[in-house]
Amino acid sequence: MIVVTGATGRLGRFVIEGLLKTVPANQVAVAVRNPDKAKDWAARGVQVRKADYSHPETWDSVFSAGDSVLLISSSEVGQRRKQHQTVVDAAKKAGVKLLAYTSILHADTSRMVLAPEHLDTEKAIRASGLPFVFLRHSWYLENYTEAAKRTLEQGVLRGCAKDGRVAPATRQDYADAAVAVLTGTGHENQVYELAGDTGFTLAEYAAELSRQSGRTVTYQDLPPADFAAALQQAGLPKGYADVLANSDEGIARGDLNDTSRTLSRLIGRPTTTLAEALAATLKQA
């Protein structure tokens, strides 16, 4: 079986749909907190197993020996170490043949506040002795395109990334990489730094948005504290605003940029470009 945890999330749904195009449905299982959200897959023959990252007892019978598992990282920042350890322990007890994990780009060198929980999870997986694959993701392109309409309305893109380059890819791109690993061979004990083929600065993003929309958008670089304050004024909780500001600081350092093109090699095609993603977004607007 191929078992995907957190499968009803936004990334997980792309992974499952990709698997269903590649392997029979009866070889796919999802571990989800709310089985009702997976009813459509159950109707197509996917096994649905109820399991909650925060409740270790729910993982006792989720995995079996020989399973390939994709651990999609929890969305609960600050709780990930404990939650992920629960899954690692269950996978080790079952004796799965491969444990893949969605980590963060350059987890071992990144100074972003999001990185330590990911790196600790990688260390826990290594300590388990299980064959592993670390799928280290850069940012999602959707982090930018989904905010395009609001950015156009404001006419300004604020940040604190200076002239740092970010190399994001779409959730579909990252999902295709996971499918390639889960259904392929020779990936054991590999660390893949996954990013878009071509990076860009936030000023370049603003320029591309301006070009495609016909409306002027400028990039305003702020001190990190001022950017975080602006995000709070826009309605974001302080903790989330601080994480976003810290992430832009990471972009300024190069933490979310990578030029290896590992992702496009894994998926056998170029990654989605900023221009393509923006065109699709603006067409739907």
C-alpha positions as YAML, in Angstrom:
chain: A
units: angstrom
residues:
- id: 1
  name: MET
  ca: [0.00, 0.00, 0.00]
- id: 2
  name: ILE
  ca: [0.91, 3.64, -0.48]
- id: 3
  name: VAL
  ca: [-0.34, 5.56, 2.56]
- id: 4
  name: VAL
  ca: [-0.59, 9.36, 2.60]
- id: 5
  name: THR
  ca: [-1.10, 11.25, 5.85]
- id: 6
  name: GLY
  ca: [-2.88, 14.60, 5.98]
- id: 7
  name: ALA
  ca: [-4.27, 13.70, 2.58]
- id: 8
  name: THR
  ca: [-7.30, 16.00, 2.61]
- id: 9
  name: GLY
  ca: [-5.12, 19.11, 2.80]
- id: 10
  name: ARG
  ca: [-4.41, 21.21, -0.27]
- id: 11
  name: LEU
  ca: [-1.17, 19.44, -1.17]
- id: 12
  name: GLY
  ca: [-2.46, 16.00, -0.23]
- id: 13
  name: ARG
  ca: [-5.38, 16.17, -2.63]
- id: 14
  name: PHE
  ca: [-3.02, 16.72, -5.56]
- id: 15
  name: VAL
  ca: [-0.89, 13.79, -4.39]
- id: 16
  name: ILE
  ca: [-3.84, 11.40, -4.18]
- id: 17
  name: GLU
  ca: [-5.19, 12.39, -7.57]
- id: 18
  name: GLY
  ca: [-1.74, 11.85, -9.03]
- id: 19
  name: LEU
  ca: [-1.45, 8.42, -7.42]
- id: 20
  name: LEU
  ca: [-4.85, 7.40, -8.75]
- id: 21
  name: LYS
  ca: [-3.60, 8.09, -12.27]
- id: 22
  name: THR
  ca: [-0.60, 5.85, -11.67]
- id: 23
  name: VAL
  ca: [-1.61, 2.90, -9.47]
- id: 24
  name: PRO
  ca: [-4.88, 1.05, -8.76]
- id: 25
  name: ALA
  ca: [-7.08, 2.70, -6.15]
- id: 26
  name: ASN
  ca: [-6.97, -0.40, -3.93]
- id: 27
  name: GLN
  ca: [-3.24, 0.19, -3.46]
- id: 28
  name: VAL
  ca: [-3.79, 3.69, -2.03]
- id: 29
  name: ALA
  ca: [-4.77, 4.57, 1.53]
- id: 30
  name: VAL
  ca: [-5.24, 7.91, 3.26]
- id: 31
  name: ALA
  ca: [-4.81, 8.67, 6.94]
- id: 32
  name: VAL
  ca: [-7.09, 11.57, 7.78]
- id: 33
  name: ARG
  ca: [-8.52, 13.24, 10.84]
- id: 34
  name: ASN
  ca: [-11.99, 13.58, 9.29]
- id: 35
  name: PRO
  ca: [-12.97, 10.61, 7.08]
- id: 36
  name: ASP
  ca: [-16.03, 12.53, 5.81]
- id: 37
  name: LYS
  ca: [-13.64, 14.71, 3.80]
- id: 38
  name: ALA
  ca: [-12.37, 11.62, 1.99]
- id: 39
  name: LYS
  ca: [-15.73, 10.12, 1.01]
- id: 40
  name: ASP
  ca: [-15.11, 10.84, -2.66]
- id: 41
  name: TRP
  ca: [-11.93, 8.78, -2.59]
- id: 42
  name: ALA
  ca: [-13.58, 5.96, -0.63]
- id: 43
  name: ALA
  ca: [-16.19, 5.74, -3.38]
- id: 44
  name: ARG
  ca: [-13.35, 5.25, -5.87]
- id: 45
  name: GLY
  ca: [-11.78, 2.40, -3.89]
- id: 46
  name: VAL
  ca: [-9.22, 4.24, -1.74]
- id: 47
  name: GLN
  ca: [-8.88, 2.95, 1.83]
- id: 48
  name: VAL
  ca: [-9.70, 5.65, 4.38]
- id: 49
  name: ARG
  ca: [-8.10, 5.30, 7.82]
- id: 50
  name: LYS
  ca: [-8.95, 7.70, 10.64]
- id: 51
  name: ALA
  ca: [-5.88, 9.08, 12.39]
- id: 52
  name: ASP
  ca: [-5.05, 12.35, 14.15]
- id: 53
  name: TYR
  ca: [-1.53, 13.73, 14.54]
- id: 54
  name: SER
  ca: [-2.43, 14.82, 18.09]
- id: 55
  name: HIS
  ca: [-3.72, 11.40, 19.20]
- id: 56
  name: PRO
  ca: [-1.01, 8.72, 19.10]
- id: 57
  name: GLU
  ca: [-3.44, 5.90, 19.84]
- id: 58
  name: THR
  ca: [-5.20, 6.49, 16.49]
- id: 59
  name: TRP
  ca: [-2.07, 5.42, 14.57]
- id: 60
  name: ASP
  ca: [-1.78, 1.90, 15.99]
- id: 61
  name: SER
  ca: [-3.14, 0.13, 12.90]
- id: 62
  name: VAL
  ca: [-2.68, 2.74, 10.18]
- id: 63
  name: PHE
  ca: [0.49, 1.25, 8.64]
- id: 64
  name: SER
  ca: [1.52, -2.29, 7.73]
- id: 65
  name: ALA
  ca: [4.88, -3.84, 6.93]
- id: 66
  name: GLY
  ca: [5.92, -3.03, 3.38]
- id: 67
  name: ASP
  ca: [3.89, 0.16, 3.05]
- id: 68
  name: SER
  ca: [5.32, 3.25, 1.40]
- id: 69
  name: VAL
  ca: [4.29, 6.28, 3.46]
- id: 70
  name: LEU
  ca: [4.16, 9.99, 2.68]
- id: 71
  name: LEU
  ca: [4.14, 12.07, 5.86]
- id: 72
  name: ILE
  ca: [2.78, 15.46, 4.86]
- id: 73
  name: SER
  ca: [3.90, 17.90, 7.51]
- id: 74
  name: SER
  ca: [1.33, 19.13, 9.99]
- id: 75
  name: SER
  ca: [0.01, 22.67, 9.58]
- id: 76
  name: GLU
  ca: [0.24, 23.32, 13.33]
- id: 77
  name: VAL
  ca: [3.47, 25.25, 13.69]
- id: 78
  name: GLY
  ca: [4.89, 24.68, 17.17]
- id: 79
  name: GLN
  ca: [3.28, 21.25, 17.48]
- id: 80
  name: ARG
  ca: [5.02, 19.52, 14.62]
- id: 81
  name: ARG
  ca: [7.83, 17.81, 16.53]
- id: 82
  name: LYS
  ca: [5.46, 15.86, 18.76]
- id: 83
  name: GLN
  ca: [2.90, 15.20, 16.03]
- id: 84
  name: HIS
  ca: [5.43, 13.98, 13.50]
- id: 85
  name: GLN
  ca: [7.17, 11.80, 16.08]
- id: 86
  name: THR
  ca: [3.86, 10.00, 16.57]
- id: 87
  name: VAL
  ca: [3.75, 9.08, 12.89]
- id: 88
  name: VAL
  ca: [7.43, 8.10, 12.79]
- id: 89
  name: ASP
  ca: [6.96, 5.81, 15.79]
- id: 90
  name: ALA
  ca: [3.94, 4.15, 14.19]
- id: 91
  name: ALA
  ca: [5.79, 3.68, 10.90]
- id: 92
  name: LYS
  ca: [8.79, 2.14, 12.67]
- id: 93
  name: LYS
  ca: [6.58, -0.21, 14.68]
- id: 94
  name: ALA
  ca: [4.87, -1.39, 11.49]
- id: 95
  name: GLY
  ca: [8.11, -1.76, 9.55]
- id: 96
  name: VAL
  ca: [7.21, 0.34, 6.51]
- id: 97
  name: LYS
  ca: [9.57, 0.07, 3.55]
- id: 98
  name: LEU
  ca: [9.81, 3.81, 2.83]
- id: 99
  name: LEU
  ca: [8.94, 6.96, 4.76]
- id: 100
  name: ALA
  ca: [8.86, 10.13, 2.68]
- id: 101
  name: TYR
  ca: [8.51, 13.51, 4.40]
- id: 102
  name: THR
  ca: [7.62, 16.98, 3.10]
- id: 103
  name: SER
  ca: [10.29, 19.16, 4.67]
- id: 104
  name: ILE
  ca: [11.53, 22.70, 3.95]
- id: 105
  name: LEU
  ca: [14.19, 23.75, 1.46]
- id: 106
  name: HIS
  ca: [17.73, 23.60, 2.89]
- id: 107
  name: ALA
  ca: [16.36, 22.48, 6.26]
- id: 108
  name: ASP
  ca: [19.84, 21.85, 7.62]
- id: 109
  name: THR
  ca: [21.13, 25.36, 6.88]
- id: 110
  name: SER
  ca: [18.01, 27.54, 6.76]
- id: 111
  name: ARG
  ca: [17.66, 30.15, 9.52]
- id: 112
  name: MET
  ca: [13.91, 30.53, 9.02]
- id: 113
  name: VAL
  ca: [11.82, 29.99, 12.15]
- id: 114
  name: LEU
  ca: [9.93, 27.26, 10.30]
- id: 115
  name: ALA
  ca: [13.07, 25.20, 9.68]
- id: 116
  name: PRO
  ca: [13.93, 23.70, 13.12]
- id: 117
  name: GLU
  ca: [10.74, 21.62, 13.42]
- id: 118
  name: HIS
  ca: [11.34, 20.20, 9.96]
- id: 119
  name: LEU
  ca: [14.98, 19.43, 10.69]
- id: 120
  name: ASP
  ca: [14.05, 17.76, 13.97]
- id: 121
  name: THR
  ca: [11.54, 15.59, 12.09]
- id: 122
  name: GLU
  ca: [14.23, 14.62, 9.60]
- id: 123
  name: LYS
  ca: [16.50, 13.65, 12.50]
- id: 124
  name: ALA
  ca: [13.72, 11.56, 14.07]
- id: 125
  name: ILE
  ca: [13.17, 9.75, 10.78]
- id: 126
  name: ARG
  ca: [16.88, 9.06, 10.39]
- id: 127
  name: ALA
  ca: [17.00, 7.78, 13.98]
- id: 128
  name: SER
  ca: [14.15, 5.36, 13.25]
- id: 129
  name: GLY
  ca: [16.37, 3.43, 10.87]
- id: 130
  name: LEU
  ca: [13.65, 3.36, 8.21]
- id: 131
  name: PRO
  ca: [14.48, 3.98, 4.55]
- id: 132
  name: PHE
  ca: [13.51, 7.60, 3.93]
- id: 133
  name: VAL
  ca: [13.14, 10.36, 1.37]
- id: 134
  name: PHE
  ca: [13.15, 14.02, 2.35]
- id: 135
  name: LEU
  ca: [11.18, 16.20, -0.07]
- id: 136
  name: ARG
  ca: [12.43, 19.64, 0.90]
- id: 137
  name: HIS
  ca: [10.02, 22.23, -0.50]
- id: 138
  name: SER
  ca: [10.61, 25.86, -1.31]
- id: 139
  name: TRP
  ca: [7.60, 28.22, -1.16]
- id: 140
  name: TYR
  ca: [4.35, 27.60, -2.99]
- id: 141
  name: LEU
  ca: [3.69, 29.81, -6.01]
- id: 142
  name: GLU
  ca: [0.15, 30.02, -4.70]
- id: 143
  name: ASN
  ca: [1.47, 32.06, -1.76]
- id: 144
  name: TYR
  ca: [1.78, 34.86, -4.30]
- id: 145
  name: THR
  ca: [-0.85, 34.17, -6.95]
- id: 146
  name: GLU
  ca: [-3.69, 33.71, -4.46]
- id: 147
  name: ALA
  ca: [-2.98, 37.20, -3.14]
- id: 148
  name: ALA
  ca: [-2.71, 38.75, -6.61]
- id: 149
  name: LYS
  ca: [-6.19, 40.25, -6.64]
- id: 150
  name: ARG
  ca: [-5.66, 41.99, -3.31]
- id: 151
  name: THR
  ca: [-2.22, 43.17, -4.41]
- id: 152
  name: LEU
  ca: [-3.72, 44.68, -7.57]
- id: 153
  name: GLU
  ca: [-6.38, 46.46, -5.55]
- id: 154
  name: GLN
  ca: [-3.72, 47.98, -3.31]
- id: 155
  name: GLY
  ca: [-1.28, 48.74, -6.12]
- id: 156
  name: VAL
  ca: [1.63, 47.83, -3.86]
- id: 157
  name: LEU
  ca: [3.33, 44.63, -2.78]
- id: 158
  name: ARG
  ca: [4.92, 44.97, 0.63]
- id: 159
  name: GLY
  ca: [7.64, 42.75, 2.02]
- id: 160
  name: CYS
  ca: [11.06, 42.67, 3.62]
- id: 161
  name: ALA
  ca: [12.87, 40.33, 1.23]
- id: 162
  name: LYS
  ca: [15.13, 43.05, -0.22]
- id: 163
  name: ASP
  ca: [16.46, 41.80, -3.57]
- id: 164
  name: GLY
  ca: [16.59, 38.16, -2.49]
- id: 165
  name: ARG
  ca: [15.38, 35.52, -4.93]
- id: 166
  name: VAL
  ca: [12.68, 32.98, -4.15]
- id: 167
  name: ALA
  ca: [12.15, 29.88, -6.31]
- id: 168
  name: PRO
  ca: [8.63, 28.63, -5.60]
- id: 169
  name: ALA
  ca: [6.69, 25.91, -7.39]
- id: 170
  name: THR
  ca: [3.02, 25.01, -7.43]
- id: 171
  name: ARG
  ca: [1.39, 22.45, -5.20]
- id: 172
  name: GLN
  ca: [0.84, 20.38, -8.34]
- id: 173
  name: ASP
  ca: [4.59, 20.41, -9.05]
- id: 174
  name: TYR
  ca: [5.45, 19.27, -5.52]
- id: 175
  name: ALA
  ca: [2.68, 16.66, -5.58]
- id: 176
  name: ASP
  ca: [3.99, 15.22, -8.84]
- id: 177
  name: ALA
  ca: [7.41, 14.84, -7.20]
- id: 178
  name: ALA
  ca: [5.87, 12.95, -4.29]
- id: 179
  name: VAL
  ca: [4.03, 10.65, -6.70]
- id: 180
  name: ALA
  ca: [7.25, 9.99, -8.62]
- id: 181
  name: VAL
  ca: [9.03, 9.01, -5.40]
- id: 182
  name: LEU
  ca: [6.21, 6.87, -4.05]
- id: 183
  name: THR
  ca: [5.71, 4.95, -7.28]
- id: 184
  name: GLY
  ca: [9.33, 4.84, -8.49]
- id: 185
  name: THR
  ca: [12.50, 3.09, -7.39]
- id: 186
  name: GLY
  ca: [15.95, 4.10, -6.23]
- id: 187
  name: HIS
  ca: [14.88, 6.96, -3.99]
- id: 188
  name: GLU
  ca: [15.78, 5.40, -0.65]
- id: 189
  name: ASN
  ca: [17.75, 7.64, 1.72]
- id: 190
  name: GLN
  ca: [17.75, 10.58, -0.68]
- id: 191
  name: VAL
  ca: [17.40, 14.26, 0.20]
- id: 192
  name: TYR
  ca: [15.78, 16.27, -2.58]
- id: 193
  name: GLU
  ca: [15.99, 20.06, -2.59]
- id: 194
  name: LEU
  ca: [12.83, 20.98, -4.50]
- id: 195
  name: ALA
  ca: [12.25, 24.42, -5.99]
- id: 196
  name: GLY
  ca: [11.03, 26.12, -9.13]
- id: 197
  name: ASP
  ca: [13.35, 26.18, -12.13]
- id: 198
  name: THR
  ca: [13.55, 29.98, -12.17]
- id: 199
  name: GLY
  ca: [13.58, 32.23, -9.13]
- id: 200
  name: PHE
  ca: [12.49, 35.85, -8.92]
- id: 201
  name: THR
  ca: [12.69, 38.82, -6.61]
- id: 202
  name: LEU
  ca: [9.54, 40.38, -5.20]
- id: 203
  name: ALA
  ca: [10.21, 43.44, -7.34]
- id: 204
  name: GLU
  ca: [10.24, 41.15, -10.39]
- id: 205
  name: TYR
  ca: [6.99, 39.57, -9.22]
- id: 206
  name: ALA
  ca: [5.38, 43.02, -8.95]
- id: 207
  name: ALA
  ca: [6.64, 43.87, -12.44]
- id: 208
  name: GLU
  ca: [5.20, 40.66, -13.93]
- id: 209
  name: LEU
  ca: [1.87, 41.26, -12.21]
- id: 210
  name: SER
  ca: [1.86, 44.78, -13.63]
- id: 211
  name: ARG
  ca: [2.69, 43.54, -17.12]
- id: 212
  name: GLN
  ca: [-0.04, 40.92, -17.21]
- id: 213
  name: SER
  ca: [-2.76, 43.00, -15.55]
- id: 214
  name: GLY
  ca: [-2.03, 46.32, -17.24]
- id: 215
  name: ARG
  ca: [-2.11, 47.96, -13.81]
- id: 216
  name: THR
  ca: [0.90, 49.36, -11.99]
- id: 217
  name: VAL
  ca: [2.06, 47.43, -8.94]
- id: 218
  name: THR
  ca: [5.20, 48.50, -7.10]
- id: 219
  name: TYR
  ca: [7.25, 46.62, -4.54]
- id: 220
  name: GLN
  ca: [7.78, 48.38, -1.21]
- id: 221
  name: ASP
  ca: [10.57, 46.91, 0.89]
- id: 222
  name: LEU
  ca: [10.10, 47.52, 4.61]
- id: 223
  name: PRO
  ca: [12.09, 46.77, 7.75]
- id: 224
  name: PRO
  ca: [10.94, 43.36, 9.07]
- id: 225
  name: ALA
  ca: [9.19, 44.83, 12.12]
- id: 226
  name: ASP
  ca: [7.29, 47.32, 9.94]
- id: 227
  name: PHE
  ca: [6.25, 44.59, 7.51]
- id: 228
  name: ALA
  ca: [4.98, 42.42, 10.37]
- id: 229
  name: ALA
  ca: [3.06, 45.41, 11.75]
- id: 230
  name: ALA
  ca: [1.51, 46.07, 8.34]
- id: 231
  name: LEU
  ca: [0.36, 42.46, 8.12]
- id: 232
  name: GLN
  ca: [-1.24, 42.76, 11.55]
- id: 233
  name: GLN
  ca: [-3.00, 45.94, 10.49]
- id: 234
  name: ALA
  ca: [-4.37, 43.97, 7.55]
- id: 235
  name: GLY
  ca: [-5.91, 41.52, 10.00]
- id: 236
  name: LEU
  ca: [-3.35, 38.73, 10.39]
- id: 237
  name: PRO
  ca: [-2.62, 37.36, 13.88]
- id: 238
  name: LYS
  ca: [0.70, 38.52, 15.31]
- id: 239
  name: GLY
  ca: [2.25, 35.05, 15.30]
- id: 240
  name: TYR
  ca: [1.41, 34.47, 11.65]
- id: 241
  name: ALA
  ca: [2.56, 37.96, 10.67]
- id: 242
  name: ASP
  ca: [5.89, 37.38, 12.42]
- id: 243
  name: VAL
  ca: [6.38, 34.08, 10.58]
- id: 244
  name: LEU
  ca: [5.71, 35.73, 7.20]
- id: 245
  name: ALA
  ca: [8.13, 38.55, 7.97]
- id: 246
  name: ASN
  ca: [10.76, 36.04, 9.06]
- id: 247
  name: SER
  ca: [10.18, 34.09, 5.84]
- id: 248
  name: ASP
  ca: [10.84, 37.21, 3.77]
- id: 249
  name: GLU
  ca: [14.07, 37.66, 5.73]
- id: 250
  name: GLY
  ca: [14.87, 34.09, 4.73]
- id: 251
  name: ILE
  ca: [14.27, 34.99, 1.09]
- id: 252
  name: ALA
  ca: [16.68, 37.90, 1.47]
- id: 253
  name: ARG
  ca: [19.32, 35.40, 2.68]
- id: 254
  name: GLY
  ca: [18.59, 32.90, -0.10]
- id: 255
  name: ASP
  ca: [16.96, 30.30, 2.14]
- id: 256
  name: LEU
  ca: [14.13, 29.69, -0.36]
- id: 257
  name: ASN
  ca: [16.17, 29.75, -3.55]
- id: 258
  name: ASP
  ca: [17.75, 26.76, -5.29]
- id: 259
  name: THR
  ca: [19.15, 26.39, -8.80]
- id: 260
  name: SER
  ca: [19.66, 22.62, -8.94]
- id: 261
  name: ARG
  ca: [16.44, 21.95, -10.92]
- id: 262
  name: THR
  ca: [16.00, 18.76, -8.92]
- id: 263
  name: LEU
  ca: [12.23, 19.18, -8.94]
- id: 264
  name: SER
  ca: [11.89, 19.38, -12.72]
- id: 265
  name: ARG
  ca: [14.15, 16.34, -13.12]
- id: 266
  name: LEU
  ca: [11.98, 14.35, -10.69]
- id: 267
  name: ILE
  ca: [8.72, 15.22, -12.42]
- id: 268
  name: GLY
  ca: [10.08, 14.97, -15.96]
- id: 269
  name: ARG
  ca: [8.96, 18.44, -17.06]
- id: 270
  name: PRO
  ca: [9.72, 22.10, -16.36]
- id: 271
  name: THR
  ca: [8.16, 23.51, -13.22]
- id: 272
  name: THR
  ca: [5.31, 26.00, -13.52]
- id: 273
  name: THR
  ca: [6.62, 29.50, -14.17]
- id: 274
  name: LEU
  ca: [5.51, 32.67, -12.43]
- id: 275
  name: ALA
  ca: [4.14, 33.98, -15.73]
- id: 276
  name: GLU
  ca: [2.08, 30.82, -16.29]
- id: 277
  name: ALA
  ca: [0.70, 30.81, -12.75]
- id: 278
  name: LEU
  ca: [-0.22, 34.49, -12.85]
- id: 279
  name: ALA
  ca: [-1.89, 34.12, -16.26]
- id: 280
  name: ALA
  ca: [-4.08, 31.32, -14.94]
- id: 281
  name: THR
  ca: [-4.92, 33.30, -11.82]
- id: 282
  name: LEU
  ca: [-5.83, 36.51, -13.64]
- id: 283
  name: LYS
  ca: [-7.92, 34.57, -16.17]
- id: 284
  name: GLN
  ca: [-10.07, 33.26, -13.31]
- id: 285
  name: ALA
  ca: [-10.37, 36.66, -11.62]
...
